[in-house]
Amino acid sequence: MSFDFDAGKYAVYVWPAFALTAAVFAWMIADSLLAARRWRAEAQRRQAETKDPGK
């Protein structure tokens, strides 16, 4: 299977659009993973507080 990467006269529009889309998807994935990490740390912190309220 071979891919035809020739976008013809529209290449000036197509390739930057693909690049921008890939960059936005990468940013969305990274942001989601970082947010999940922050939420998990906050949940663990709150859980630790409820187990040891006097400390």
ROLO-318566 format. One line per 10 residues: number of its first residue (from 1); their letters; for each residue x, y, z of N, C-alpha, C, O. Coordinates in nm, 4 decimals. Layout:
// residues N
NUM	a	X,Y,Z,X,Y,Z,X,Y,Z,X,Y,Z ~ ...
// end
This chain:
// residues 55
1	msfdfdagky	0.0852,-0.1174,0.0000,0.0000,0.0000,0.0000,0.0893,0.1231,0.0000,0.1751,0.1388,0.0869 ~ 0.0689,0.2084,-0.0963,0.1488,0.3310,-0.1012,0.0544,0.4507,-0.0927,-0.0601,0.4464,-0.1378 ~ 0.1056,0.5544,-0.0348,0.0266,0.6757,-0.0169,0.0706,0.7806,-0.1175,0.1893,0.7926,-0.1477 ~ -0.0233,0.8551,-0.1682,0.0068,0.9631,-0.2611,0.0053,1.0930,-0.1812,-0.1005,1.1429,-0.1430 ~ 0.1245,1.1467,-0.1568,0.1357,1.2683,-0.0768,0.1282,1.3952,-0.1599,0.1453,1.5046,-0.1062 ~ 0.1031,1.3832,-0.2883,0.0958,1.4992,-0.3753,-0.0408,1.5654,-0.3594,-0.1428,1.5073,-0.3963 ~ -0.0429,1.6846,-0.3055,-0.1684,1.7560,-0.2858,-0.1930,1.8565,-0.3980,-0.2900,1.9322,-0.3942 ~ -0.1054,1.8567,-0.4966,-0.1256,1.9441,-0.6119,-0.1173,2.0912,-0.5754,-0.0383,2.1315,-0.4900 ~ -0.1994,2.1698,-0.6411,-0.1938,2.3147,-0.6196,-0.2477,2.3560,-0.4822,-0.2300,2.4704,-0.4403 ~ -0.3126,2.2642,-0.4132,-0.3675,2.2954,-0.2810,-0.2734,2.2573,-0.1669,-0.3087,2.2721,-0.0499
11	avyvwpafal	-0.1560,2.2091,-0.1997,-0.0605,2.1657,-0.0973,-0.0288,2.2764,0.0013,-0.0088,2.2502,0.1199 ~ -0.0242,2.3998,-0.0467,0.0071,2.5121,0.0413,-0.0991,2.5287,0.1509,-0.0713,2.5882,0.2550 ~ -0.2182,2.4775,0.1287,-0.3253,2.4835,0.2284,-0.3407,2.3522,0.3052,-0.3686,2.3520,0.4251 ~ -0.3222,2.2414,0.2347,-0.3466,2.1097,0.2938,-0.2437,2.0746,0.3995,-0.2812,2.0369,0.5105 ~ -0.1149,2.0859,0.3687,-0.0115,2.0424,0.4629,-0.0069,2.1267,0.5896,0.0082,2.0700,0.6978 ~ -0.0191,2.2587,0.5822,-0.0277,2.3334,0.7100,-0.1517,2.2986,0.7907,-0.1475,2.2995,0.9137 ~ -0.2630,2.2676,0.7229,-0.3845,2.2283,0.7952,-0.3627,2.0959,0.8679,-0.4043,2.0807,0.9828 ~ -0.2973,1.9994,0.8016,-0.2652,1.8724,0.8674,-0.1708,1.8956,0.9849,-0.1896,1.8375,1.0918 ~ -0.0703,1.9793,0.9661,0.0258,2.0056,1.0730,-0.0424,2.0734,1.1922,-0.0172,2.0373,1.3072 ~ -0.1277,2.1704,1.1650,-0.1994,2.2388,1.2724,-0.2918,2.1427,1.3461,-0.3002,2.1469,1.4689
21	taavfawmia	-0.3605,2.0572,1.2732,-0.4481,1.9586,1.3348,-0.3698,1.8629,1.4240,-0.4126,1.8328,1.5355 ~ -0.2558,1.8153,1.3758,-0.1720,1.7254,1.4558,-0.1221,1.7950,1.5816,-0.1193,1.7349,1.6889 ~ -0.0826,1.9216,1.5689,-0.0346,1.9968,1.6851,-0.1458,2.0168,1.7876,-0.1221,2.0044,1.9078 ~ -0.2660,2.0475,1.7415,-0.3792,2.0678,1.8332,-0.4153,1.9369,1.9034,-0.4413,1.9364,2.0237 ~ -0.4171,1.8258,1.8289,-0.4453,1.6967,1.8919,-0.3393,1.6627,1.9961,-0.3724,1.6151,2.1047 ~ -0.2126,1.6867,1.9643,-0.1050,1.6585,2.0594,-0.1213,1.7447,2.1847,-0.1027,1.6959,2.2961 ~ -0.1556,1.8719,2.1670,-0.1753,1.9612,2.2813,-0.2943,1.9149,2.3659,-0.2870,1.9165,2.4887 ~ -0.4032,1.8739,2.3013,-0.5210,1.8280,2.3743,-0.4910,1.7017,2.4548,-0.5348,1.6887,2.5691 ~ -0.4171,1.6097,2.3958,-0.3821,1.4861,2.4664,-0.2923,1.5162,2.5850,-0.3149,1.4659,2.6951 ~ -0.1895,1.5989,2.5625,-0.0974,1.6336,2.6713,-0.1710,1.7066,2.7837,-0.1487,1.6777,2.9012
31	dsllaarrwr	-0.2571,1.7994,2.7488,-0.3319,1.8746,2.8493,-0.4246,1.7832,2.9286,-0.4376,1.7985,3.0500 ~ -0.4884,1.6891,2.8617,-0.5768,1.5947,2.9305,-0.4989,1.5057,3.0267,-0.5434,1.4817,3.1390 ~ -0.3831,1.4570,2.9832,-0.3019,1.3726,3.0706,-0.2509,1.4500,3.1919,-0.2499,1.3976,3.3033 ~ -0.2088,1.5740,3.1704,-0.1617,1.6552,3.2833,-0.2761,1.6884,3.3795,-0.2570,1.6886,3.5011 ~ -0.3936,1.7160,3.3258,-0.5094,1.7435,3.4118,-0.5462,1.6202,3.4925,-0.5789,1.6311,3.6107 ~ -0.5413,1.5036,3.4306,-0.5717,1.3797,3.5028,-0.4706,1.3573,3.6143,-0.5070,1.3128,3.7232 ~ -0.3456,1.3875,3.5882,-0.2423,1.3724,3.6913,-0.2683,1.4681,3.8085,-0.2523,1.4308,3.9247 ~ -0.3086,1.5922,3.7764,-0.3393,1.6889,3.8833,-0.4605,1.6434,3.9643,-0.4591,1.6507,4.0872 ~ -0.5660,1.5962,3.8958,-0.6859,1.5495,3.9656,-0.6547,1.4303,4.0547,-0.7050,1.4212,4.1666 ~ -0.5716,1.3388,4.0052,-0.5366,1.2215,4.0854,-0.4590,1.2634,4.2098,-0.4847,1.2118,4.3185
41	aeaqrrqaet	-0.3648,1.3559,4.1957,-0.2874,1.4018,4.3104,-0.3775,1.4722,4.4117,-0.3616,1.4544,4.5325 ~ -0.4717,1.5518,4.3623,-0.5645,1.6210,4.4519,-0.6547,1.5205,4.5238,-0.6805,1.5354,4.6432 ~ -0.7024,1.4195,4.4533,-0.7876,1.3177,4.5153,-0.7107,1.2405,4.6217,-0.7647,1.2123,4.7287 ~ -0.5857,1.2062,4.5938,-0.5047,1.1351,4.6926,-0.4775,1.2233,4.8140,-0.4763,1.1752,4.9273 ~ -0.4557,1.3518,4.7902,-0.4320,1.4437,4.9019,-0.5558,1.4541,4.9898,-0.5459,1.4506,5.1125 ~ -0.6726,1.4668,4.9271,-0.7966,1.4773,5.0047,-0.8289,1.3475,5.0773,-0.8800,1.3490,5.1893 ~ -0.7991,1.2361,5.0133,-0.8231,1.1077,5.0783,-0.7325,1.0918,5.2000,-0.7753,1.0400,5.3031 ~ -0.6090,1.1357,5.1883,-0.5158,1.1285,5.3012,-0.5628,1.2187,5.4154,-0.5475,1.1836,5.5325 ~ -0.6200,1.3350,5.3818,-0.6718,1.4258,5.4843,-0.7880,1.3625,5.5601,-0.7975,1.3787,5.6817 ~ -0.8750,1.2921,5.4925,-0.9920,1.2349,5.5598,-0.9531,1.1151,5.6448,-1.0201,1.0865,5.7441
51	kdpgk	-0.8475,1.0447,5.6087,-0.8036,0.9311,5.6907,-0.7357,0.9783,5.8184,-0.7522,0.9164,5.9236 ~ -0.6600,1.0863,5.8107,-0.5861,1.1401,5.9266,-0.6260,1.2853,5.9500,-0.5458,1.3750,5.9238 ~ -0.7475,1.3116,5.9988,-0.7907,1.4514,6.0152,-0.7154,1.5252,6.1255,-0.7070,1.6480,6.1216 ~ -0.6617,1.4553,6.2215,-0.5921,1.5214,6.3319,-0.4468,1.5534,6.3018,-0.3840,1.6287,6.3762 ~ -0.3933,1.4991,6.1970,-0.2501,1.5202,6.1679,-0.2283,1.6284,6.0676,-0.1140,1.6581,6.0327
// end
